[in-house]
């Protein structure tokens, strides 16, 4: 009889620990939204690397995360909804930029406060945005860009090449 009581207690402890783990995972995944959270949205022309759960930072400090990420089919821009710490209040001229940690690091949205005195209300839209920079297209452009003035191009095909004259004088 003692063994079944101990096994029941251990089983109950495992179930409680598992429930606590799932509650924690749910809260940190962005699905269990805080009631007093400050929500803003922004549209980017290129939001490569951003998804639900992506960090939102101000001055390198995480202040929120992306909770919704969809395509606006009218203008074909990526619409992001961000949930921020309620203590953070941004002005209507704030800037949102998709950037990364280092050259090949993970992406996040960096917010910069503007100088206006008008604060964006909960559910407001950040209109000043900058999408992600495609590093590979920049490298490709630098490598294969047309040659600028002053650089020689390849010789034209055919027999119209200049042939230097030979000196036929004899001493």
C-alpha positions as CSV (number, residue, x, y, z in Angstrom):
1,X,0.0,0.0,0.0
2,X,2.9,2.4,0.7
3,X,4.4,2.0,-2.8
4,X,1.2,3.1,-4.6
5,X,0.8,6.2,-2.4
6,X,4.5,7.2,-3.1
7,X,4.0,6.5,-6.8
8,X,0.9,8.6,-6.8
9,X,2.7,11.5,-5.1
10,X,5.6,11.3,-7.6
11,X,3.2,11.2,-10.5
12,X,1.3,14.3,-9.2
13,X,4.6,16.2,-8.7
14,X,5.6,15.4,-12.4
15,X,2.2,16.6,-13.6
16,X,2.5,19.8,-11.6
17,X,6.0,20.5,-12.9
18,X,4.9,19.8,-16.5
19,X,1.9,22.2,-16.1
20,X,4.2,24.9,-14.7
21,X,6.6,24.4,-17.6
22,X,3.8,24.7,-20.2
23,X,2.4,27.8,-18.5
24,X,5.9,29.4,-18.6
25,X,6.3,28.5,-22.3
26,X,2.9,29.9,-23.1
27,X,3.6,33.2,-21.4
28,X,7.0,33.7,-23.0
29,X,5.9,32.6,-26.5
30,X,3.9,35.8,-27.0
31,X,0.5,34.0,-27.1
32,X,-0.3,34.9,-23.5
33,X,-0.3,38.6,-23.8
34,X,0.0,40.9,-20.8
35,X,-3.1,42.9,-20.2
36,X,-1.5,46.3,-19.9
37,X,0.8,45.9,-22.8
38,X,1.4,48.7,-25.3
39,X,0.8,47.6,-28.9
40,X,2.1,49.3,-32.0
41,X,2.3,48.3,-35.6
42,X,4.6,49.1,-38.5
43,X,5.0,48.1,-42.1
44,X,8.3,47.2,-43.7
45,X,9.2,46.8,-47.4
46,X,11.6,44.0,-46.4
47,X,11.2,42.2,-43.1
48,X,13.5,39.3,-43.9
49,X,14.4,37.4,-40.7
50,X,11.5,38.8,-38.6
51,X,8.8,36.5,-37.3
52,X,6.4,36.1,-34.4
53,X,8.6,36.3,-31.2
54,X,11.3,38.5,-32.7
55,X,12.8,40.9,-30.2
56,X,11.9,44.6,-30.2
57,X,14.7,46.8,-28.8
58,X,15.4,50.4,-27.9
59,X,19.1,51.3,-27.4
60,X,19.9,47.6,-27.4
61,X,17.5,46.8,-24.5
62,X,14.6,44.4,-25.2
63,X,11.4,46.2,-24.6
64,X,9.0,43.9,-26.3
65,X,8.4,41.4,-29.1
66,X,6.6,40.9,-32.4
67,X,3.2,39.2,-31.7
68,X,1.7,39.2,-35.3
69,X,3.4,39.2,-38.7
70,X,1.3,39.2,-41.9
71,X,1.5,40.4,-45.5
72,X,-0.6,43.5,-46.4
73,X,-2.0,42.4,-49.8
74,X,-2.9,45.9,-50.8
75,X,0.6,47.4,-50.8
76,X,2.6,44.1,-50.4
77,X,4.5,45.2,-47.3
78,X,5.1,43.2,-44.2
79,X,2.8,44.3,-41.4
80,X,4.2,43.7,-37.9
81,X,2.3,44.1,-34.6
82,X,4.6,44.6,-31.6
83,X,3.8,44.4,-28.0
84,X,5.9,46.6,-25.8
85,X,6.5,47.2,-22.1
86,X,3.7,49.6,-21.0
87,X,6.3,51.9,-19.5
88,X,7.7,52.6,-23.0
89,X,5.7,55.3,-24.8
90,X,6.9,56.3,-28.3
91,X,6.2,59.5,-30.1
92,X,4.5,59.8,-33.5
93,X,7.8,60.5,-35.3
94,X,9.6,57.4,-33.8
95,X,11.5,55.1,-36.2
96,X,11.4,51.3,-36.6
97,X,14.2,49.5,-38.3
98,X,14.9,45.8,-39.1
99,X,18.5,45.2,-38.2
100,X,20.7,42.3,-37.1
101,X,23.2,41.4,-34.4
102,X,26.5,41.7,-36.4
103,X,27.0,40.7,-40.0
104,X,25.2,37.4,-39.9
105,X,23.4,37.5,-36.5
106,X,19.8,37.2,-35.8
107,X,17.3,39.9,-36.8
108,X,15.4,42.2,-34.4
109,X,13.4,45.5,-34.7
110,X,15.2,48.5,-33.4
111,X,13.1,51.4,-32.3
112,X,14.3,55.0,-32.0
113,X,12.4,57.7,-30.2
114,X,11.6,60.9,-32.1
115,X,11.6,64.5,-31.0
116,X,7.8,65.1,-31.1
117,X,5.7,65.6,-28.0
118,X,2.7,63.6,-29.4
119,X,2.7,60.1,-28.0
120,X,1.4,57.2,-30.1
121,X,-1.7,55.7,-28.5
122,X,-2.1,52.0,-27.9
123,X,-2.7,50.4,-31.3
124,X,-0.9,53.3,-33.1
125,X,1.2,53.0,-36.3
126,X,4.9,53.8,-36.6
127,X,5.1,55.3,-40.1
128,X,8.9,55.9,-40.3
129,X,10.3,52.5,-41.1
130,X,13.4,51.0,-42.7
131,X,13.4,47.4,-43.9
132,X,16.1,44.8,-43.7
133,X,19.3,45.3,-45.7
134,X,20.1,42.4,-48.0
135,X,23.8,42.0,-47.4
136,X,24.2,39.4,-50.2
137,X,22.8,41.8,-52.8
138,X,25.1,44.5,-51.6
139,X,28.1,42.2,-51.9
140,X,27.0,41.1,-55.4
141,X,26.5,44.6,-56.5
142,X,29.9,45.7,-55.3
143,X,31.6,42.7,-57.0
144,X,29.8,42.8,-60.4
145,X,29.0,46.6,-60.8
146,X,29.8,48.2,-64.1
147,X,33.2,49.7,-64.4
148,X,33.3,53.4,-63.8
149,X,35.0,56.1,-65.9
150,X,38.7,55.9,-66.3
151,X,38.8,52.1,-66.3
152,X,39.5,50.2,-69.4
153,X,36.9,47.9,-70.9
154,X,37.6,44.8,-72.9
155,X,38.9,45.2,-76.5
156,X,36.1,45.1,-79.1
157,X,35.7,41.9,-81.0
158,X,36.7,41.7,-84.6
159,X,39.7,43.0,-86.6
160,X,39.4,46.7,-85.9
161,X,42.1,46.8,-83.3
162,X,44.9,49.3,-83.7
163,X,48.2,47.7,-84.8
164,X,51.3,49.7,-83.9
165,X,53.3,50.9,-86.9
166,X,56.8,49.3,-87.3
167,X,59.9,51.4,-88.0
168,X,61.4,50.5,-91.4
169,X,64.4,52.7,-91.2
170,X,67.8,51.1,-91.5
171,X,70.9,52.6,-90.1
